[in-house]
């Protein structure tokens, strides 16, 4: 939502300038990544909302947009948001805020699935197309940043809000960019660094661009100062990305009452021009125009003291969030955009050096959250670590938003993996406490310091609930200097099993803990530590505080090592974890209790959802098929697979976050000491070599599962299709991959992908047998795999893609 009344003002007073695109030739634009994404075409694909995962046309749409910049001789430098600023005022006053997220989109998806089940395919497609966007989700942005890195496109993730970082980039001498291209909220920060011009729109077809001048806007409002302009914008209201204006009518207020103070305030300040006019005849006593203007209006309305305090606190929080917003400078150091030294104000809890007579909030901890070590900012800004875990630690809050499809099984999975997610957050928090930072030493989530409880809130809950503090955990190191890791062999979960007996007990305070000096050692250590935390290695109790430790493979490690080929090692770990959590079964997925927004029928409503089909399609969907970078060109979608994929995606993301946090802790503890070319900076090596090799980076699609579901339910020997077609055709022609390719034109290597899917199934079946022999899984799962194997072998042999080695 743009700033209230600003666009109307710009239009009426003709402050929007238009010029030919050629004037931007040979320039570098600092582009607001989120603003740019909103203008991309062909990203929100209709079937994408039904299939889950990422849009298949993501790379093609991004390539098309990048070519537009290239053709115009403009170099884009994309900047994205980082850590969420503190939302304390929202969380404390509206405990059910997560429950309300995405309700309208969820209802639309439910309606779309209902239309699809009734056979109204085109109507369902249209409904899915209007069911919401995923352009700003964490998963989408992670995939986008990975792709931009692979294409050598310049980007930067700001430590907090992109608007402030972009303004600072353009303001410096020898700036890396010539101008800012973004939304009108960027104006709030441009004046902090004396940048005047903002490009708001580029019309590639007309070959023109539009821009506004901050100086002209201030003059049109009666020669306002930038500080007064910011006050007007805060009071007029806006909500974009991670920052919002004043919330005059929070959820506790009865919206049915027509004359609440909040609604009157909204009406009084809804137009920025009217607010500026009120300021011209107003004489503040505190030195802050907006604060005193609000105070006067609140008292005139005879508002309650609680409501007055709430509005004033919101105003001051947003004002200071803008005035003291933190950016990363050209030396890689975090600092406020207003140039004040801020570290002392966090550690000593002293007031800001801000010329306002304000009461709350009085330090940056309350506005932005606590300061982090520079290494964490570096990893965030380079897109090397997802900001979700960092947000959890900074705000002591783990938030789960509404999934594409809610189910009882998904909620049960969340219940089981929340302890793992909590442990991941505590690993990072405890490492921050050891990073010689006074703030984090006083505020460790675990350990012997002041225990700060972490809360969790999920979309179906109305309140927060506290998470159990896990035991203080120190992951073992691995004595890889004795191992032959410097080989050309791919380092993966399979190959590192050879080092299972090389555990090395470490003590955090010991100065001579293990370090890793090659890329393969680093990657092996990350994978070993990941598996160790998941319980894949055994460590008998031992007395020595440090040194070689007896270790070995647990049942799960043995199952993975003895069954999976190296190319299936990563999906093999995911497969085992789905079994351990009970998420993988042959049972239909069921509606949740309490129900999600609207009553939901059983999800597995499409024909042929028998146990064998469910087991086969769910297991094989853990492998991604190769597809064209275009919209899904088939009307075949499967709700059961989409619901299952929601669970897979959640677990996949958790395992990815674990590997990223382990890398972060190794860096903070100075465990990585790479040897090599002294002219090649370590941090560049980290971003280019290590990050792209971390596990669980590939975003899965469920295409293979959809294809097999179609074969097993609609195109098997006993189907109606076979009765109508096979008897009049050559059997080889009837049961051919060519026919399937016509149904699924988006698939580019259908036969090879199906063959690989069958091979993965055979390897997964061996894992099931190993775990069943040790009575580690229910017996019916083993029998289900045996029965499903008969069905898959018969069908795949008929089509010619069983191909057992």
N, C-alpha and C positions, 0 to 999 in steps of 0.2 A: 504494500500500500504506500503510495507516494506521500510526500509531506502535504498536509491539508491545505488546499487553496493555492499552492505554489505554481502548479502548472497553469491554472486559470490566470494567475497574475502574469506569468511569462507570456501567455497567449494574448491577453487583452492589451498589454503594454508593448507588444511586439518586441520582446526581449530575446526571442529565439532567432538566431542568425543562421542563414543557410549559405553554404559556399560549395564550389565544385570540389570533388574528391581529390582532384589533381594537386590541390594546395597541401595535401598531407603526404605527397610523394617524398620518399627518402626520409621519412620520420619514423620514430619508434613510439608506439602508443602503449601506455600503461592501461591495460584493459581489465575492468572489473569482471572477473570470471563468471560470477553468478548472474550479473546483468547480461553478459554475452550469451550465456546458456539459454536464457529465456527467448532469445531471438533465433535459436537454431531450428532448422526445419527437419522434419522426418526423424525426430528423436523419440517423441512419445508415440510409439507404434500402438495401434489398437490391441493387437494380440499380446503385446509385451505385458500389459497389466494382467492378462490371463495366465501367461507362462511363467511369470516371475523372472528373476535374473535381470540381466542388462539388455537394453535394446540391441537387436542384432545389427541395426544400421548405425550404431554409434560411430564407428571409425569412419564410415563413408560420409556421414554428415559433418564430422569434424574436419575431414580432409577437404570437403567441398568449401567449408568456411575458410580454412587456411589458404586455399588457393585464391580466394577473393582478396585476402590481404596481400598475397604474393603478386597477384596481377596488378594491384594498385601501387606496388612498390612501398608497402607499409609493413613494418616489422612489428608484430604484436608481442607484448610482454604481459602474460596473464597473471593476475593476482587473485587469490582465493582467500576466503575467511579461514581462521584458525580456531583457537580455543574460544568457547563461548564465554562472553563476559558474565559476571555473576548475575543470576536471576533470583536472588534472595527475596526481593520484594514480591515476585510472582509466586514463588514456591511457598512462602510462608502464609500468603493470604488466599491462595486458591489451591488447596491440596488435591482437588480433582482435575487439575489442568491437563494432565496426561490423558485422562479418561476421555476428554472431549476432543482430543486430536484426531483428525481424519474421519470423523463420524460420517460426514456427507459422502466422502469418497468411498468409504466402506459400504454404505448403503447402495451406491451406484454399482459397485462391483457385484454385490449380491443380486441386484436386479439383472445385471448382465449375465451372470451364471444361470439364473432362472430362465432367461430368454434362450440361452444356448441349449439348456436341457430340453426345452420345448421344440428345438429344431429351427428356431428363428435366428439363423446364423448372421445375416446382415444386420438385423436389429441388435444382436448381441455385440457384434463388432463395433457398432456405433456407440453402444453403451460403455464398452470397455474404453473407447477412445476418450470419453468424457469423465472417466473415473479417477482422474488425478494424475499428478506428475511425480516422477522420481528424480528429477534433474538435480536436486540439491541433496539427495541422500548421501550418507557417508560412503556406501558401496559404489554408487555411481561416480562420485568424485575421485575415489581411490583408483578406479579403472581409468578414468579420464586422465589423471595425472600420470599414471603408468604409460598410457599411450602417448601423451605429449612428450614424456621423457624419451621414449623409443624413437620418436620422430625428430628429436633434437629441437623441440620448440621451447622457448624460454618461458618459465613460469615460476611463481613464488607463492607459497602459502604464508600469509601474514601470521604473526604470533597471535593476533586477536582479530580485529576487523580489517578487511581489505581496504576500506575507504581511507583510513588513516595512513596505511603503508603506502598506498598509491600517491597520496598527496606529498608525503615525505620524499618518495623516489623522484618526483618531478621537480621538487624545490631545490635540490642540491646542485652545486656547481659540478659541471661534467656529468649531469644527470643521465641515468641509463634510459630515460624516456623523455620525450619532448612534450607530451600532453596526456591528460587523463581522459579516458573514455569510460563513462559509467552512469549510474543513476543519480538523480538529483540529491540524494542523501549525502553524496560525496562533498557537496558544497559546505556541509557542516565542518569539514576538516580542512578544506582548501584554505580558508582564511587563517587557520592556525599557522600556516607556513608561507603566507603571502603568495599563493598561487591563484591566478584570476580566472583562467578559462577552463571550462568543462565541456567536452564533447558528449552529447546526450544521445545522438542517433546517427547511424550510417545507413544510407540507402544505396545498396550496391547496384541495384538496377538503374536508378536515376543518376548514379555516380555523383551523389551529393552527401554532405554531412551537416548536422545541426550542432550548434554550440551556444552556450550562454556565458555571460560575463558576471562574475560575482560582484564586481564593482558597480556595474549597471543595476543589478538587483538591489543592492544596498541603497543606491541613490534613489531608485524608484519608490522605496519604502520610507522616504523622508530622511535620507542620509543616516541610516542606522549604522552603528558599529557592527563588526562581525559578532561580537559577544551578544549584542541585542538581537541580532538575526537568529543566532542559535537559540536564544530564549524563546523567540516567536515560534520557531520550528518545533521545539519541544512541546510547547503548549498547544500548537495546532494539531500535533499528533502524527505519527507515522509508525509503520511496522514493516520492517524489511530485513530479511535474513536474521541476524542475531541481535539486533537492537530495535527497541521500540520506544515510541513517545509515551507520554503519561497515559496510564490506564485509568480514566476517570470513573468508569463503571465496572469495578471488579465483580467477580462471579457472586460474591456474597450479597450484592445489592439486588433488590427486587426490581427487575427490569419492567415489570408490569405497572409500576408506579410512574405516572407521566412527569412528575416534577422533582425527581431526585436531584440533589446538588450536582452529581456527575453529569447528568444530561444538560443541565443549564450551563455548566462550565464548558462542555463540548461545544454547545451552540455559541457561547461567547467568544471562544478562541478558535473556532473551526477554520476561519479564513486568516491566513497569515497577514494579509493587508490590514484587516480590521484590528488585529492584535498590535501591529506596528503603529497604527493610528492611536490606539489607547496609550501606548508608550510615549508618544509625542507630547501628551498632556499630563504625564505622570512623573512624579519626583520621588525616586526611591530613597529610602533611609539607610538601607544596608549596603548599597553599592551594587546590588544585583537586581536589575530591572524586573526580570521575569519572576524571581522569587517574591518580591514585594507586591507585584501586580497580582500574582496568584493569592497571596496572603490577604490582600484587600478584598478580592472577589469572594474568597471563601468565608470571610467574616461577614460580608454583606449578605451572603446566603444563609447565615446563621448555621453553618455546618458544625457537626460534632467535632470535638477536639481530636478524636481518633481518626476521623476522615481527613481533617486538616493536616495532621501529622503524616498520614499516609501519602497525600498528594505532595507535600513539601519534600518528603524523603525521596519520592520518585523523581521529582524535579532535580534535586541536588545530585542524586546518583547519576542521572543521565548527563547533567551538565559537567560533572567531573569525569565521567567516562569519555566525553568528547575532549575536554580541556587537557586531561592528563593521559590520553590514550597512548599505549606503549607500542613502539615500532622497533624494528631491527635496523641498526645503522649500517654504514658501509664497512665497518669492521666486524660485523656480526654480533654486536652487543645490543641488548635490549635497553631502550631508554624512552622516556615520555616524549611525545611529539612537541610538548611545550618546553623542552630542554631542561626541566627541573631534575635534580638528582632525587631519585625516588626510593633507593634501597633503604635508607634510614627510616623512611616513613612507614615501611612495612615492618622492619625489625623492631623499631622502637615505638611503633603505634602512635606516632606524632601526627598532628594535623598537617594538611597539605599547605604548601606555600601558595595559596590561592587567595586573591584579594576579594573574598566574599565573607560576609558575616553569616556563616552557615553552621548548622548543628550536626547533622548527619547526612551522608556518611563521612567519616573523617580520615580514612586511609585507603590506599589502593587495594588492600586486601578485600575490602568490602565492595569495591567497584569492579575490579578485574579478576580477583582471585590472587593467590600468592605467587610471588616470583619463582621462576623455575631456573635450574642450571642452564647455562648457555648451550650445552650439548643437546638438551631436550628441545630448545627452540630451534637449533640447527636441524635436527631430524624432522621436526614438524614442518619447518619452512621449506625443506627440500622434498616434502611429500614422502619421507621415508618411514613415517610412523603415523598411524591413524590417530586423529585427535580424540577419538571416543574414550579410550582408556585414560588419557591425560585429563579430559573433562571429568571423568569419574573421580579421579584423585583430587583434582583442584577443588571441586565443589562437594566432595564427600557424598556424591549422589549417583546411583546407577539407575538409568532411565531406560525403560523398554516401551517403545511406541507400538501402535497397533500394526499387526502384520497384514500382508495382502489377504490371507485367509486365516482366520482364527480357528482353533480346534482344541479339544481337550488334550490331545496328544502333544500339541505344541506347548501348552501351558505346563504340562508335566515335564517336558524336556527342559523348559526354562527353570523349573524348580530344581532339577538335577544339575544343571550347569551353572547356576548362580554361585555356588561355592567355588567353582573353578574361576569364574570371572572375578569373584571377590579376591581370590588368592593372587590373580594377575595384578589387580590394582594394589594389593598390599606389597607385592614384590617391588613394584615401582616406587611406592611410598617409602618403604624401608630403605631403598637405595638412595632416594633423595635425602633422607635423614642422615645418611652417611657421607653425603657430598659436601660436608663442611659448610652447611648453610644454616644459619641460626634459626631462621623461621621454621624450616622443616624439622630440625632437631627438636623444636618445641611442639611441633604439630604432627608427629608421626602417627600414622593410622595404626601401627602395631608397635611391638617392642616395649621398652620400659618408659618411654616418654608419656606425655599426656595422650591417652588413648582417645582418638576422635572417631566416633561411631560413623560408619558409612550406612546410609539409608538406601532403600530401593523403592522405586515406584513403577508400577506396570499399568498398561492402558486400561485394564479391567478393574483396577483398584481405586478407591476414593481417598486413600490415605497412604502415607509413607509407612514402611516397616523397616526396623533395624536389621542389618545383616550381622550374622555371627562373625566375630573377629577370628580369623584363622590363626593357627600357631605360627610363631615367627619361623620362617623357613629360609634356609640357605641351600641353594642348589649345589650339588657337588660339581667340582671341575673334573676335567678328564686329561690324563697324562698322555696327550697326543704327540708329544715330542718323541715317544718311543714307537709311534705307529707310522706306517707308510702312507701318509695322507697326501703327499706331494706327487700324486699320479694324475694322469689325464682322465681317470675314471670319474664319472658323474657322482657327486656327493649327494646322497639321498637317504631316506629313512632305512632303506635296505642295506646300503653299503656300510653305514655307521654301526650296524649290528656287530661287525667284526671287532669293535672297540669296547664291547660291553663289559669287559673285565678290567678296564683301565681307569676306573673311577679314582678320584683323588679328593680326599676330604679336605675342605677348606674352612678357614675361620676368618670372618670379616675383618677383624683387627690385625690379622697377621700380615706383615709387610711383604712376604715373599710368596704370595699365592700364584697359581698357575697363570701364565700369559700365553697368547696364541700369536704366532709370527707369520702365518701364511693364510691366504684366503681359504684354502681347503681346511686348515685347522679351525679357523673361525666358523666356517659353515658346519663342520662336523660337531663342534662344541655346541652351537645353537641347536642343532637337531637332537643331539644327545641330551641336552638339558630339557628340551621340550618333551621328549619321550620319558625322561626321568620323572618330571613333574606329573605326567599322566599315569605313572605306575608301571612302566615297561621294564624297569630294572629293579633288582633286589639288592638290598644293602643290609646285611646282618649287623646287629649291634656290635660296635667295636669301641675300644677304650682310647686309642690314640687320638689326640686332638687334630692332627694334621698329617697328611702323607698318603701313601697308597692305601686303598681301601678295597676290601673284598666285595665284589659285585658280580652280577650275572643277569641273565635274561629272565623276566617273569613269563608267565603263561602267554600273555598277549604278545610279547616280543617274539617268543618262539613261534607262535602262530603266524605272525607277520613274516618272520625270517624264513620259515620252512615252506610257506605257501605262495607268497607274492613274488612275481618277477619285479625287477628294479623299476620298470616303467610304471608299475601299478603301486609303488610303495606309498605314495601320498594318498591316493584314493583308498588304498588299503587301510591306512590309519584312520581315515574318516569312516570307513565301513566298520571297523572294529569299535570305534567310539559310538557310532549309531546303535550297534548291538548292545554295548555296555549300558547305554542310557535307556534302552528299550524302545527307541524311536523307530527302528527297523523291524517290522513284523509283517505278517500277512493279513492283519485285521483291518477292516475299513476304518477310516478316520472319522471321528465322531464330533458332534457339536459340543461346544464348551458349556460349562456351568460356572458362574452365571452366563446366560447367553450373550452373544456379542451383538449389541445394537439392535438388530432385528432377528427374529427367530430364523434359525438356519436348519435346513433339512440335512440328512446324512450326506456327506460330501461325495462319497463314491456312488453317485447316482447314474453314471453313464453305463451303458450295457457292457456286460462281460467283465465286471470288476470282481472276478473270482479270486480266491487266495493265491493261486499259482501266478496269475497275471499280475496281481499287485506286487508280489515278491520279486518277480523278474523285472518288471518295469522300474520299480523303485531302486533296485540294486544297480541296474545298468545305467540309470540316470545319473550315477555318480561320475560317469565319464561324459565329457562334453563332445558333441558331434561338431564336425567342421561345416560351417554354413557360410552362405554369401553374406556380405556386409550390406544387406538390404532388409526391408521389412519381411517378417515371416509370411511366406507366400503359400499358406495352406490354411484351411479352415479347421484343421484338426488340433484341438487342445484337450487336455485332460485335467479335470479339476483335482482328482486325487493326487496326481503328480505335482501339481502346483502347491497343494497343501503340504505334501511331503517335502517339497523343495524349500518351503519356508523353514522347516526344521533343519534341513541340511545346511541352508544358508546361514542360519543362526550359529550352528556348531562350527561351520567352516570359518566364519568371521572370528569366533572366539579363539580357535586354534591359530589363526593368523595373528591376532592381537598378542597371543602368548609368545610367539616367535619374535615379534617386534619388541616387546618389553624385555625379553631376554637379551636381545642385541643392545637395547638401550642401557640395561644394567651393566653389561660387559664393558661398554664404553665409559659409563660413569665411574666404574671401579678400575678403569685403566687396565683392563685385561687384554686389550687388543694392541699389539705392538708389531705392526706389519713391517717386514723387511722388503726392500726392493729399491726402486728408483727414487732417490731423494728429491728429485724434481717433481714427482707426482704426489700431490697433497693427499694425506690420509683421508680427509673428508670426501674428496672427489672419488677416491677408491671405494669408500663406503657406499656412496650413492650409486655409482655406476656398476660396481662389481658385487657387493654383498646384498644390497637391498633387492635387486632384481632376482637374486637366487634364493631368497627366503621362501619357505614353503607356503602353500595355500594362497598363492597370489592369483591363480587363474580363477576367473569368475565362471562358475558352472552354468551350463544350460541343460534343459531337460529334453532336448530334441530326440536323443536316442530312445529315451523312455516313451515318448509320444509315438515314435515310429513302431516300436515293438508293441505298444498297446493297440495300435491300429491293426497290425498283423495278427495278433493273438485274439482280437475281438471281432474283427470285420473281414479278415482275409485269410482265415485258416481253412484247412480242408473240409471242415464240417459247416462252414458258414454259408449263408444265403448267396453271397457273392460267388463262391465256388460252384454252387449248384447252377447258377445262371451263366457262368462264363467258362469254366474249365472244360466242360464236356464238348464244347464246340471249338476248342483251341488245342494247339499242340501243348502238352503239359509243360515243356521247357519254357514256352513263351508265356504261359499263364502264370507260372511260379518264377517270375524273373525279377531281378532288381530293377530292370528298366521300368516295369509297371509301378514300382514303389517310387521311383524317381519322379514320375509324372505327378504323383500325389503330393510329394514333398520336394518341389523344385528348389527350395532354399538349400538343400543338402548338396554338398560338392563332392564328397567321398563316401557315399552311403554304404557301399559294399564293405570297404575297408573299415569304416567305423563300426558297422554291425559285427564284423569279424572280431574286432578288438573288444567289443562289448561282450561277445560270447567267451572270449578268452578271459576277460576279467571275471565273468560269472564263474568259470571253472576254478579260478584261483580263489575267489571268495568262498566257494563251496568247500575248499580245503580248509580254510580258516574256521568255518562253521563246524566241520568234522573234528578239528583239533580242540576247539572250545567245548564241543558237546562231549567229547571223550573225557574231559576233565570236569564235566558237569557244571560248566561255567555259564551255560545258557539253557533256556528251556528246551526240553526234548522235542516239542512240536515244531520249533524252528528248524532243527536238523531234518526232521521228516518232511517239512514243507520244502526245504531246498532240494531234497532227493526227488520229491514228486515233481517240483517245478522244473528240475533239470531234464526230466523225461519229455515234458512238453516243449521246452525250449530247443532241445536237440532235434526232436522230430520236425518242428516248424522251421528251424534254421537250416537243417539239412535239405528240406524241400526247396528252400530259396537259394541254397548254395552258399551260405555264409557261416556254417558251423566250423568247418576247417580246423579240426582239432590237430594240434601238433603232435 
